[in-house]
Amino acid sequence: MNLFPRNENTVDRVARVVLGAGLVSLVFVGPHTPFGWLGVIFIATGAIGSCPLYRVFGISTCPMPS
């Protein structure tokens, strides 16, 4: 059994990393809000390729194997 089964496609992963980087940049540039640290979650799930909430709700954006 795989601990982190892949449930994100490539576009989803790239979008998460870009969004996460944008949020983390809010900590250092702009309004200096601690809310930006939530971007670390997006970067981590994008890098791993598995989203825990997708798993809970049974969602997968990966293409079905043929």
MOPAC internal coordinates of N, CA, C and O (Angstrom, degrees):
PM7 1SCF
backbone

  N    0.0000 0     0.00 0     0.00 0    0    0    0
  C    1.4444 1     0.00 0     0.00 0    1    0    0
  C    1.5222 1   108.95 1     0.00 0    2    1    0
  O    1.2310 1   120.97 1   -49.35 1    3    2    1
  N    1.3048 1   115.76 1   130.65 1    3    2    1
  C    1.4565 1   122.18 1  -179.35 1    5    3    2
  C    1.5346 1   109.65 1   -85.15 1    6    5    3
  O    1.2310 1   120.18 1   -52.21 1    7    6    5
  N    1.3129 1   117.26 1   127.79 1    7    6    5
  C    1.4598 1   121.56 1  -178.48 1    9    7    6
  C    1.5222 1   111.93 1   -64.86 1   10    9    7
  O    1.2310 1   120.27 1   139.37 1   11   10    9
  N    1.3279 1   117.09 1   -40.63 1   11   10    9
  C    1.4573 1   122.15 1   179.37 1   13   11   10
  C    1.5263 1   109.63 1  -122.33 1   14   13   11
  O    1.2310 1   119.47 1   -99.12 1   15   14   13
  N    1.3388 1   118.61 1    80.88 1   15   14   13
  C    1.4577 1   119.36 1  -179.87 1   17   15   14
  C    1.5261 1   110.05 1   -67.67 1   18   17   15
  O    1.2310 1   120.89 1   -41.04 1   19   18   17
  N    1.3048 1   115.90 1   138.96 1   19   18   17
  C    1.4600 1   120.54 1  -177.27 1   21   19   18
  C    1.5291 1   109.27 1   -70.05 1   22   21   19
  O    1.2310 1   120.71 1   -54.76 1   23   22   21
  N    1.3316 1   116.25 1   125.24 1   23   22   21
  C    1.4574 1   120.72 1   178.86 1   25   23   22
  C    1.5347 1   112.19 1  -136.20 1   26   25   23
  O    1.2310 1   120.41 1  -160.87 1   27   26   25
  N    1.3282 1   116.83 1    19.13 1   27   26   25
  C    1.4623 1   121.75 1   177.82 1   29   27   26
  C    1.5261 1   109.16 1  -125.18 1   30   29   27
  O    1.2310 1   120.81 1   -44.66 1   31   30   29
  N    1.3334 1   116.05 1   135.34 1   31   30   29
  C    1.4553 1   118.21 1   175.38 1   33   31   30
  C    1.5279 1   109.74 1   -81.91 1   34   33   31
  O    1.2310 1   120.25 1    -3.40 1   35   34   33
  N    1.3130 1   117.12 1   176.60 1   35   34   33
  C    1.4692 1   121.90 1  -174.22 1   37   35   34
  C    1.5184 1   111.94 1   -62.97 1   38   37   35
  O    1.2310 1   119.96 1   136.72 1   39   38   37
  N    1.3299 1   117.68 1   -43.28 1   39   38   37
  C    1.4687 1   120.61 1  -179.63 1   41   39   38
  C    1.5248 1   110.41 1   -62.81 1   42   41   39
  O    1.2310 1   120.04 1   137.75 1   43   42   41
  N    1.3087 1   117.53 1   -42.25 1   43   42   41
  C    1.4622 1   122.92 1   178.34 1   45   43   42
  C    1.5276 1   110.27 1   -61.56 1   46   45   43
  O    1.2310 1   120.38 1   136.83 1   47   46   45
  N    1.3198 1   116.87 1   -43.17 1   47   46   45
  C    1.4651 1   121.19 1  -179.46 1   49   47   46
  C    1.5220 1   111.54 1   -64.58 1   50   49   47
  O    1.2310 1   120.47 1   134.95 1   51   50   49
  N    1.3332 1   116.71 1   -45.05 1   51   50   49
  C    1.4702 1   120.34 1  -179.96 1   53   51   50
  C    1.5259 1   110.17 1   -64.39 1   54   53   51
  O    1.2310 1   120.40 1   137.56 1   55   54   53
  N    1.3260 1   116.84 1   -42.44 1   55   54   53
  C    1.4672 1   120.44 1   179.09 1   57   55   54
  C    1.5273 1   111.28 1   -61.02 1   58   57   55
  O    1.2310 1   120.40 1   140.10 1   59   58   57
  N    1.3242 1   116.85 1   -39.90 1   59   58   57
  C    1.4626 1   120.48 1   179.24 1   61   59   58
  C    1.5268 1   111.80 1   -65.31 1   62   61   59
  O    1.2310 1   120.49 1   138.20 1   63   62   61
  N    1.3285 1   116.67 1   -41.80 1   63   62   61
  C    1.4613 1   119.70 1  -179.15 1   65   63   62
  C    1.5297 1   110.16 1   -67.51 1   66   65   63
  O    1.2310 1   120.12 1   138.18 1   67   66   65
  N    1.3260 1   117.38 1   -41.82 1   67   66   65
  C    1.4690 1   120.80 1   179.47 1   69   67   66
  C    1.5301 1   110.46 1   -65.69 1   70   69   67
  O    1.2310 1   120.30 1   134.21 1   71   70   69
  N    1.3323 1   117.03 1   -45.79 1   71   70   69
  C    1.4632 1   120.69 1   177.87 1   73   71   70
  C    1.5287 1   110.67 1   -61.86 1   74   73   71
  O    1.2310 1   120.71 1   137.04 1   75   74   73
  N    1.3229 1   116.24 1   -42.96 1   75   74   73
  C    1.4627 1   120.36 1   179.00 1   77   75   74
  C    1.5122 1   112.56 1   -62.38 1   78   77   75
  O    1.2310 1   120.45 1   137.72 1   79   78   77
  N    1.3358 1   116.74 1   -42.28 1   79   78   77
  C    1.4633 1   120.10 1   178.19 1   81   79   78
  C    1.5294 1   110.60 1   -63.73 1   82   81   79
  O    1.2310 1   120.81 1   141.58 1   83   82   81
  N    1.3263 1   116.06 1   -38.42 1   83   82   81
  C    1.4659 1   119.68 1   177.23 1   85   83   82
  C    1.5157 1   111.83 1   -63.67 1   86   85   83
  O    1.2310 1   120.41 1   137.88 1   87   86   85
  N    1.3257 1   116.82 1   -42.12 1   87   86   85
  C    1.4625 1   119.92 1   178.80 1   89   87   86
  C    1.5285 1   112.01 1   -67.02 1   90   89   87
  O    1.2310 1   120.36 1   137.83 1   91   90   89
  N    1.3217 1   116.92 1   -42.17 1   91   90   89
  C    1.4696 1   119.71 1   179.29 1   93   91   90
  C    1.5224 1   110.31 1   -64.28 1   94   93   91
  O    1.2310 1   120.02 1   146.46 1   95   94   93
  N    1.3238 1   117.56 1   -33.54 1   95   94   93
  C    1.4673 1   119.73 1   179.04 1   97   95   94
  C    1.5256 1   111.43 1   -64.00 1   98   97   95
  O    1.2310 1   119.87 1   156.15 1   99   98   97
  N    1.3493 1   117.84 1   -23.85 1   99   98   97
  C    1.4628 1   120.54 1   177.74 1  101   99   98
  C    1.5248 1   111.92 1   -64.71 1  102  101   99
  O    1.2310 1   120.29 1   156.63 1  103  102  101
  N    1.3194 1   117.05 1   -23.37 1  103  102  101
  C    1.4621 1   120.66 1   179.63 1  105  103  102
  C    1.5284 1   109.85 1   -70.83 1  106  105  103
  O    1.2310 1   120.54 1   144.09 1  107  106  105
  N    1.3296 1   116.57 1   -35.91 1  107  106  105
  C    1.4595 1   120.70 1  -173.86 1  109  107  106
  C    1.5252 1   113.45 1  -100.91 1  110  109  107
  O    1.2310 1   120.44 1   149.35 1  111  110  109
  N    1.3319 1   116.76 1   -30.65 1  111  110  109
  C    1.4674 1   121.95 1  -177.47 1  113  111  110
  C    1.5234 1   107.11 1  -125.73 1  114  113  111
  O    1.2310 1   120.24 1   -29.03 1  115  114  113
  N    1.2910 1   117.14 1   150.97 1  115  114  113
  C    1.4606 1   119.69 1   176.03 1  117  115  114
  C    1.5102 1   112.04 1    87.53 1  118  117  115
  O    1.2310 1   120.04 1    46.31 1  119  118  117
  N    1.3386 1   117.52 1  -133.69 1  119  118  117
  C    1.4648 1   119.61 1  -173.36 1  121  119  118
  C    1.5275 1   115.03 1   -76.32 1  122  121  119
  O    1.2310 1   119.21 1   177.47 1  123  122  121
  N    1.3249 1   119.12 1    -2.53 1  123  122  121
  C    1.4766 1   122.97 1   178.92 1  125  123  122
  C    1.5255 1   111.68 1    52.80 1  126  125  123
  O    1.2310 1   121.00 1  -130.58 1  127  126  125
  N    1.3098 1   115.70 1    49.42 1  127  126  125
  C    1.4621 1   120.82 1  -177.97 1  129  127  126
  C    1.5371 1   110.99 1   -97.35 1  130  129  127
  O    1.2310 1   119.93 1   -40.50 1  131  130  129
  N    1.3234 1   117.75 1   139.50 1  131  130  129
  C    1.4642 1   119.87 1   176.54 1  133  131  130
  C    1.5298 1   111.88 1   -68.50 1  134  133  131
  O    1.2310 1   119.42 1   166.19 1  135  134  133
  N    1.3181 1   118.72 1   -13.81 1  135  134  133
  C    1.4614 1   123.17 1   176.04 1  137  135  134
  C    1.5313 1   110.66 1   -56.51 1  138  137  135
  O    1.2310 1   120.35 1   152.24 1  139  138  137
  N    1.3130 1   116.94 1   -27.76 1  139  138  137
  C    1.4542 1   121.80 1  -179.23 1  141  139  138
  C    1.5113 1   114.13 1   -63.35 1  142  141  139
  O    1.2310 1   119.70 1   157.46 1  143  142  141
  N    1.3264 1   118.18 1   -22.54 1  143  142  141
  C    1.4665 1   120.18 1   179.37 1  145  143  142
  C    1.5232 1   112.28 1   -66.11 1  146  145  143
  O    1.2310 1   119.76 1   164.29 1  147  146  145
  N    1.3266 1   118.06 1   -15.71 1  147  146  145
  C    1.4635 1   120.23 1   174.80 1  149  147  146
  C    1.5243 1   110.90 1   -63.81 1  150  149  147
  O    1.2310 1   120.16 1   159.14 1  151  150  149
  N    1.3169 1   117.29 1   -20.86 1  151  150  149
  C    1.4528 1   121.53 1   177.20 1  153  151  150
  C    1.5132 1   113.02 1   -60.97 1  154  153  151
  O    1.2310 1   120.44 1   153.96 1  155  154  153
  N    1.3185 1   116.76 1   -26.04 1  155  154  153
  C    1.4695 1   120.59 1   178.60 1  157  155  154
  C    1.5368 1   109.77 1   -61.80 1  158  157  155
  O    1.2310 1   120.41 1   144.39 1  159  158  157
  N    1.3197 1   116.83 1   -35.61 1  159  158  157
  C    1.4675 1   120.92 1   178.07 1  161  159  158
  C    1.5259 1   109.90 1   -63.92 1  162  161  159
  O    1.2310 1   120.47 1   135.31 1  163  162  161
  N    1.3368 1   116.70 1   -44.69 1  163  162  161
  C    1.4588 1   120.58 1   179.41 1  165  163  162
  C    1.5290 1   111.42 1   -63.98 1  166  165  163
  O    1.2310 1   120.64 1   138.67 1  167  166  165
  N    1.3202 1   116.38 1   -41.33 1  167  166  165
  C    1.4641 1   119.82 1   178.98 1  169  167  166
  C    1.5301 1   110.19 1   -64.21 1  170  169  167
  O    1.2310 1   120.16 1   136.81 1  171  170  169
  N    1.3235 1   117.30 1   -43.19 1  171  170  169
  C    1.4674 1   120.85 1  -178.99 1  173  171  170
  C    1.5287 1   111.62 1   -64.60 1  174  173  171
  O    1.2310 1   120.03 1   133.52 1  175  174  173
  N    1.3408 1   117.54 1   -46.48 1  175  174  173
  C    1.4652 1   118.80 1  -179.42 1  177  175  174
  C    1.5207 1   111.21 1   -67.60 1  178  177  175
  O    1.2310 1   120.00 1   147.01 1  179  178  177
  N    1.3253 1   117.60 1   -32.99 1  179  178  177
  C    1.4567 1   120.11 1   176.28 1  181  179  178
  C    1.5141 1   111.92 1   -68.42 1  182  181  179
  O    1.2310 1   120.31 1   141.50 1  183  182  181
  N    1.3136 1   117.02 1   -38.50 1  183  182  181
  C    1.4671 1   120.99 1  -179.83 1  185  183  182
  C    1.5328 1   111.31 1   -71.05 1  186  185  183
  O    1.2310 1   120.48 1   141.31 1  187  186  185
  N    1.3137 1   116.69 1   -38.69 1  187  186  185
  C    1.4641 1   121.07 1  -179.31 1  189  187  186
  C    1.5306 1   111.02 1   -76.37 1  190  189  187
  O    1.2310 1   120.62 1   144.39 1  191  190  189
  N    1.3356 1   116.42 1   -35.61 1  191  190  189
  C    1.4607 1   120.25 1  -178.58 1  193  191  190
  C    1.5134 1   113.37 1    88.05 1  194  193  191
  O    1.2310 1   120.87 1  -166.46 1  195  194  193
  N    1.3197 1   115.94 1    13.54 1  195  194  193
  C    1.4557 1   120.86 1  -178.75 1  197  195  194
  C    1.5233 1   109.45 1  -136.77 1  198  197  195
  O    1.2310 1   120.79 1   -50.38 1  199  198  197
  N    1.3294 1   116.10 1   129.62 1  199  198  197
  C    1.4587 1   121.23 1   178.82 1  201  199  198
  C    1.5320 1   108.49 1  -110.63 1  202  201  199
  O    1.2310 1   119.98 1   -57.84 1  203  202  201
  N    1.3341 1   117.64 1   122.16 1  203  202  201
  C    1.4662 1   120.01 1   179.98 1  205  203  202
  C    1.5318 1   113.12 1   -60.18 1  206  205  203
  O    1.2310 1   119.63 1   143.36 1  207  206  205
  N    1.3316 1   118.31 1   -36.64 1  207  206  205
  C    1.4583 1   119.73 1   179.21 1  209  207  206
  C    1.5228 1   111.74 1   -68.70 1  210  209  207
  O    1.2310 1   120.28 1   144.06 1  211  210  209
  N    1.3292 1   117.06 1   -35.94 1  211  210  209
  C    1.4639 1   120.12 1   174.31 1  213  211  210
  C    1.5251 1   109.36 1   -59.33 1  214  213  211
  O    1.2310 1   120.76 1   138.29 1  215  214  213
  N    1.3184 1   116.16 1   -41.71 1  215  214  213
  C    1.4695 1   120.52 1  -178.14 1  217  215  214
  C    1.5278 1   111.02 1   -65.71 1  218  217  215
  O    1.2310 1   120.25 1   138.44 1  219  218  217
  N    1.3372 1   117.13 1   -41.56 1  219  218  217
  C    1.4774 1   121.62 1   179.81 1  221  219  218
  C    1.5265 1   110.38 1   -62.21 1  222  221  219
  O    1.2310 1   120.52 1   136.64 1  223  222  221
  N    1.3523 1   116.61 1   -43.36 1  223  222  221
  C    1.4597 1   120.71 1  -176.26 1  225  223  222
  C    1.5276 1   113.39 1   -90.73 1  226  225  223
  O    1.2310 1   119.72 1  -179.00 1  227  226  225
  N    1.3273 1   118.13 1     1.00 1  227  226  225
  C    1.4599 1   121.24 1   177.19 1  229  227  226
  C    1.5222 1   113.76 1    73.15 1  230  229  227
  O    1.2310 1   120.27 1  -152.12 1  231  230  229
  N    1.3257 1   117.08 1    27.88 1  231  230  229
  C    1.4679 1   122.13 1  -178.98 1  233  231  230
  C    1.5137 1   108.90 1   -97.12 1  234  233  231
  O    1.2310 1   120.80 1   -36.16 1  235  234  233
  N    1.3300 1   116.08 1   143.84 1  235  234  233
  C    1.4609 1   121.27 1   173.75 1  237  235  234
  C    1.5255 1   107.73 1  -147.67 1  238  237  235
  O    1.2310 1   120.45 1   -50.91 1  239  238  237
  N    1.3276 1   116.74 1   129.09 1  239  238  237
  C    1.4489 1   120.69 1   177.20 1  241  239  238
  C    1.5200 1   111.07 1  -100.12 1  242  241  239
  O    1.2310 1   120.46 1  -175.37 1  243  242  241
  N    1.3388 1   116.73 1     4.63 1  243  242  241
  C    1.4552 1   120.95 1   176.56 1  245  243  242
  C    1.5209 1   109.94 1   -73.12 1  246  245  243
  O    1.2310 1   120.23 1   -35.02 1  247  246  245
  N    1.3260 1   117.16 1   144.98 1  247  246  245
  C    1.4582 1   118.68 1   174.92 1  249  247  246
  C    1.5202 1   110.54 1   -67.33 1  250  249  247
  O    1.2310 1   120.93 1   -33.00 1  251  250  249
  N    1.2948 1   115.82 1   147.00 1  251  250  249
  C    1.4704 1   121.23 1   179.17 1  253  251  250
  C    1.5270 1   109.28 1   -70.90 1  254  253  251
  O    1.2310 1   119.76 1   -43.45 1  255  254  253
  N    1.3234 1   118.07 1   136.55 1  255  254  253
  C    1.4657 1   119.15 1   177.50 1  257  255  254
  C    1.5317 1   110.12 1   -67.97 1  258  257  255
  O    1.2310 1   121.79 1   -38.78 1  259  258  257
  N    1.3390 1   114.19 1   141.22 1  259  258  257
  C    1.4745 1   117.20 1  -178.13 1  261  259  258
  C    1.5040 1   112.52 1  -100.72 1  262  261  259
  O    1.2310 1   120.10 1   180.00 1  263  262  261

